Amino acid sequence: MKRRLLVFSTLFTLASGALYAQQDKVITHFIFDKMSFNPAATGINQGICGTTVYRNQWDRVNGAPNSALLNVEANLLPVIKQDLGVGISFYHDAIGFTRMNHVKLNASYRFNIAGAGRLGVGVGLGLFNIGMSPVWVPPVTQIDPSLPQGFSDNKFDLNGGLYWVGLQDYYVGISSTHLTAPRLSDETGLPVGGSTTPSTVTYDAARHYYLMGGKKFVDLIGDGVHLDANALLRTDLVKYSADINARVMYKDLAYGGLTYRTSDAIAIMVGARPFKLSSFGPPMDNLLVGYSYDITINKLAGISRGTHEVMLKYCYYLPPVPIQKSKHPRWL
């Protein structure tokens, strides 16, 4: 019975024509996904990087979220001699009957602050899509007009952020998503019961705010063993959630760590560069594979088998542009 909780909640919302505020995604590997919620972090790695994450949330719960993320970003410093980052982010989320897609184009620029660090400013322009494809089981002898039909809607979206990188291996970022707070709705719903007013399913992409920070403690535990600590606070000013993460890394070869998400889960994280010590050569050295398992600690703990998340990241670093030199016979 409890496994149907998500489905029943969705049906009630849809049938009543209510207003629904859409929450942003939650990713345990947020430390590798900064650009999707803070455009100022786009291109921070000074290379061409691709990151993909698949998340199967609340395993064995019917209608639970299944999410996929793809980020591609590049730093143009080696090409144009300006610390400019560009990127594209795609996110897909499936929850019950609902499908959400989000595509964003990011741009960021970083200013060097002498003796202190770099300050990045970024903006993201995107398209937000939401669709519903319900599979109802109405009475055999009649069609229930109160059951909403499928629909799809698209709206423009806007993100913005600041990202500071200090000289002592720390960073701080602040950002906001859905600055335009787009409303997506079905304007062609059928009348409910004997009413002549069409039913409407409406989703608000709630404006979210993020505060993040982290620091890398080099050789803290031993030679080549580093500690990486990160924290992320997210809110839509109605609900708050925070992730606190700590990872132990060994010579950039492998890592293991824990993440605590307030009132939700404790996650175990592991990752490695599988080709770092192989004979494949430098191009494959930069492939990073990560996995996390979220142990549910909220009210779904009794029915959820946890959450699985897989992450792949690969970076290619462009060689610096050679300096062109010329000689004149008079100056030889």
N, C-alpha and C positions, 0 to 999 in steps of 0.2 A: 504493500500500500504506500509506504513511504517513497518508493522508487518513482511513483507517479506524481510526486509533489511538483516537480518542475513543469510537467505537462499540464496539470490542473491549473497551476498559476497562469500559464500562458493562455489557456483556453478562456479563463475568466476575464483576463485583460482584453483579449480580442473580441469576445462576444459582447462585452459591455461598451465597446467603442471608447475606451479610456485613453488618457494621455500617458505615454510611457517614456521615461527618461532613460536614454541609453548610456550605460557606463562604458568607459574605456577598457581596453583589454588588460589582462594581468599576465605578465610573462616572468617566470622565475629567472631566466637568463637576461634580465633587463640590463646587465652590465655590458652585453654585446648588442643591445638594441636601443641605444641612446637616441639615435637620429630620428626614430619614428615618433617620439614624444618631445624631443628637444632638437629642433632643426639646427641650432647653433653648434651641435656636436657633429654635424655632417662633415666628413673628411678629416676628422681629428687624427686618424692614424697615418696621414701623409702617404697614402698609397691608394690603389684601386681595390676595394674590398667588397665581397659579397657575403651576406649572412642570411641563413634561412633557419627558421624555427618551426617545429610542429609540436602542438600541445594537445594532448588528449586529457581533458579535465574530468575529474570525478568518474573514474573508470567504473563501469557497470551501472551507472545511473542513466536511465532513459532520458533522452533529450538534453543531456549535458553538453556544454560547449566543446566544440572541436575547432581548433584554430591553426592557421598557417600564416607565416610571415616571411617576406623576402625583402631584403634591403640591398641596394647596390649604391656605393658611394665612392667618390674619388676626390683627392686633393690635387689641385692644379698647380701647386707651387713649383714642381720641377719643369713645368711647361711654360707658364706665363710669369714666373717669378713673383707671384702674388699668392698669399695664403688664403686661397679661395676654395671652398668645398662645394660640391654639387652631388646630388643623389636623388634616387627614386625609391619609394617605399610602397609595397603592396601588402595588404592585410586582408585575410578572409576569415570570417567567424560564422559558424553554424550552431544555432541554439534552437532546438525543437523545430518548429516550422519556419523559423526566421533565418535568413541569410544576409550577412553584412559584408560589403566590400569597400575598401578604402584605398585610394591611390593618391600619393602625394609626391610633389616635386619640391626638393629642398635646395636652398642655397645659403651658404654661410661665409662670413669673412672674419678673419682674426687679426687683431692688432697686437703688436709686440709692445709690452710695457717694460721699459728698460729696468733691469734689476729686479723684476717682480714675476712676470709671466706673460701669458697671452689671453686676451679677452676676445671671445667669439660672439658674433651677433648673427642670428639666423632667422629665416622665414620659410614657411612651408605652405604651398598652395596645393589644394587637393580636391578630389571629387568623392563624396560620400554616397554610397548606394545601399539601400535596404530593400529587401524583398521578402514576401511571405508566400509560401506554396503549401497551403494546408491540405491534409488528406483526412477529410471528415467521414464519419460513418453515420449518416442521417437515418431517420426512421424509414423502414422499407416502403411504406405506403405514401409518403409525402416528403417534400423537401422543406427543411427548416430554414426559413428566410433570415433567421437571426445569426446564422453562421457566416462570418465574413469570407469573401472569396480571396483568391490570390491577388497580389499587387506588387508593384515595384516603383521606387521613386529615387531621384538623384538630386543632390544639392552640392553647391560649392562649399568648400571648407578652408579654414585658415588657421595656421599654427605660428607661434613665435617663441623665441627664447634667447637666453644669454648663457654662455658657458666659459668659465674661467679655469685655466690650467696654470698652477703655480710651479715655481722652479724646484720645490721640494717634493715632487711626485704626489701632488694632491690636486683635486679638481672640485669645483662647485658649479652647479647649474640650476637655473630657474626657468620655467617655461609654462606655456599654456596651450592647450589644444582646443579645437572647435571654438575659436574666438568669435565666429559669426553665429554660433549656436543654431545651426540649421535645423529646421523642422521638416520631417519627411512624413507624408501622410497618404492615405488612400481616399481620394475624393469621389470614388465611384461605388462606394459600398451599398449594399442592398438595404432597404428599410427593415427595421427590427419589428417583428410582430405586426400589429395593425398600424404602426406609425407611418407617416408619409415622409419622415425625415431620414435621409440615408445615414446608415451607420458609418463611422469613420474610425480607422485605426491610425493613430498618430504617434510618431516617435520623435522625441527631442534628443539631439546629440548634445548632451549637457557639457557645458564648458568645464574643463578640468585644469587643475593647477598642479605643477610638479616642482619639488625641491629635492635635489640630489647632491651627493657629495661622496668623496672617497679618497683614500690615501694608500700608497704602496710603501711598505716597510721593507727595504732591501736588506737582505742578509740578516734579518732580525733573529731567525732561529739558528741559522748556521750558514756556512759558505754555499751560496747558490740556492738557499731556501728562503723564499720571500713570503710575506703576509700581505694580502690584498683585502682591504676592508671597504665596504660600500654601503650606502643607505639611500633609500628612495621613499619620499613621502608624496602621496597622491591624494587629491580631494576634489570633489565637485561642490564643496561648501555645504554639502548635506551629509555625506559619508566621508570618512577618512580611512586610509590604509597605509601601512608602512612596511617596507621590506628592509631587513638588516642582514647583510651578507658578509661572510668572512671566508676567504680561500687561502689555502697554503699551496704555493707553487714551487716546483722544483726545477730550476734551471730552464725555465720556459719549455719544459718537456711535458709535464703533467701537473694536474692540480686536483685538489679535493677540498670540499667545503660544505658549509651549512648556511641556509637562509631561513630566517623567521619572518613570517608574514602575519601581522597582527590579526588575531581572531579568525585565522583561516588555516594556516598550514605551517609545518616545518619541513624544509626540503633538504635532501641530500644531493650534492652536486659533485660530479667527477668529470674530468676532461683530459685530453692528451693530444699531442701532435704525433700521430702514428708514424709519419715518415721522417721525423726529425733525425733519427739515427740510421736511416736506411740508405741504400745506394741510389735512390731515385733522383737525388740532386736537389739543389736549392729551390727550384720552383715548387716542389711538393712539401718543402719544410714548413711552409706557412699555412698548411691546412690544419685547422683546429676542430676537433670533434668533442661535443659535450653532451651530457645526459643528466637529467635531474628527476628525482622522484619526490613528489609532495605528499606528505603524510597529513591527511585532513584532521584538524583538531576542533572543528566547529560542529554544528548539529548534524551535519551529513556524515560524521565519522562512522556511524553505525552501518551505513549502507554504501559508502564510497570505498572503492579499493585504491584510492589515491589518484594522483595525477602524474602522467608521464610526459616528459618533454625532451625533445632531441634537438640539438643545435649543431649546425655546420657553419664554419667561417673560413674564408680563404682570402688572402691579401696578396697582391702583386705590387711590388715597389718599382716604380719607374727609375731608371738610371738618371742621374743629373744631366742636364743639357751641357754638352762640352762648350768651353769658352772658345770662341772664334778669335784667332789671332792673325794679324796681317802684318806684313813687312814692306817697307818702301826702301828702294835702293839708297835714297839719300840718308835714311836713318839706320842703316845696317851697322 
